[in-house]
Amino acid sequence: MKQDVTSPRGLLPGRILLAYSAVAILLMLAFSWSMPPIDASGFRQTQTALSVDWLMRGGPLLAYLTPVLGAPWSIPFEFPLFQGLAALLGKATGMSADNSARLLSTLFHVGSIWLVHRISLVLRPDRVLALCIAGAFAVSPLAQFWGRSVMIESTAVFFGLLFVWAMARLHARPRAWVGLVAIAAAVLGALVKITTFFGFAVFTVLAVVWMALREHGWRPQWLVAHWKLLAGGALAALAALVAIVLWLQHADALKAQSALGAQVTSEGLTGFNYGTLQQRLDPATWGAIFKKRFSGPVGSNWVFLIFLLAGLSIQRIRAAVVVLLLAYLAPMLVFTNLQLVHPYYQVAQLVFATSIVGLVMWVVIQRGEAAGKPGRGVALAIFLCLLSVGFGLVKSLKDMKEARQPTPISQIAEAIRAGTPEQGVVVGFGDDWSSELPYRSGRRAVMIPDWASDATLAALAGNDDALGGLPLAALVQCPNALGSTPQRAQWQAAIVQRYAQGAQRQDIAGCQVWLHR
């Protein structure tokens, strides 16, 4: 493949994007360093931090603890690669669980940007193109914010990109070690977060199909010439499938050991994860996705739509844009409900959308240089940076500032931490099954959500098994809708009566709290 000739002026727009992104990510990391991980989706960030914290306390790895739904405290979802590495980093440096996780997440995010650059160079050795695509991903407000969060997202994206890089290398220069990297990346990517790896698997399949159609891949000689690529992909898919099935069996068996945990097994969450056919066919669903999720690549859904239409109108890059668009939409079609409910789920396929932006910028740069107007690419890069400032950096810093303010949960957690034994258990109503109160109070918990089944409520009302033989630290009752029927209200009253005994009630931020000192 012939190396495209580049000029320093052509490289400047991509370098502007990367330079600004480096400053933005460091600012956000520094600003969030001394605050709890609740600036957005605190439910999920504190869940990750809670698991890391208990690993740092010496808890088991494969049966790692997330003590939020009662004894025996283990409700694993993803394979704990990120959590284990964050715990090791925290122990080695003395950092807290949330800060070690923040730093590790940022490192994986930077590694993802580097992999995007390397993948681009493998597919087409053009430095301008590689910088544009990597810079477009780096400058995305969504990528910047979640790239330094206390989450597994950047880790999952990293291994998905590593898989794509290995498959691209298998096509360009087949080597046995590259095939092994593809298999390892597929296994780790699926184990860390299968919903994220799904998008990268879809993109790889689409890219291979596109290549086969262009090169008449149904011919025997084509299959023989590319057998290493096809075999590597097939083995990677098989290994990832076996690994995720084994892990889900292990994880579900651990969850089933507690009454509340049994309700969050992979089978129990199927409807929530995938949504319904009616949901997919409802125009309101896609209207909400366009309004809420299409802004992630550049900060504005309408600006991204302009980039998308521009990419589809340029014949030179049209096929690549179609493949990237399909890979971007595929997770929305499959995991529709997750994509609607959780703002961070779009990070799973964000790089495909930003790659469309990068391709359009590359064409703008080339056409600008051909017309003697190289400033067009620089102007577009500055425009993207300004969008990222307005819709990303400024908003993120504002959210972080607001998250530092006292909240009902922070006030309750401080009272529990100061006035109860460390080995005690918190029983809570009214905060779903969020990990924020357990994490901020440093206590194990039985967070009883409104969706707890009748059988689970009856069990909790009838015995103390959920405490696992540990002493009660506190009972917390915030406004909730648990008692939706007379029978459920009776069970809830029985739980409150048992765990309120021996403690005087106090009202904190609209919640009723009983501390057992």
LINCORGI-V360213 format. One record per helix or strand of 3 or more residues. SS is the DSSP state (@ for helix, = for strand). FROM is the first residue (numbers start at 1). LEN is the number of residues. If there is no record, write none. Layout:
ss = {SS/SS}
from = {FROM/FROM}
len = {LEN/LEN}
//
This chain:
ss = {@/@/@/@/@/@/@/@/@/@/@/@/@/@/@/@/@/@/@/@/@/@/=/@/=/@/@/=/@/=/=}
from = {8/42/81/97/127/141/153/176/194/220/227/261/270/277/283/301/315/336/343/350/375/408/425/436/444/454/465/472/486/505/511}
len = {24/15/13/27/13/7/20/17/21/6/29/4/5/5/11/13/20/6/6/21/29/12/5/6/5/9/3/6/15/4/5}
//
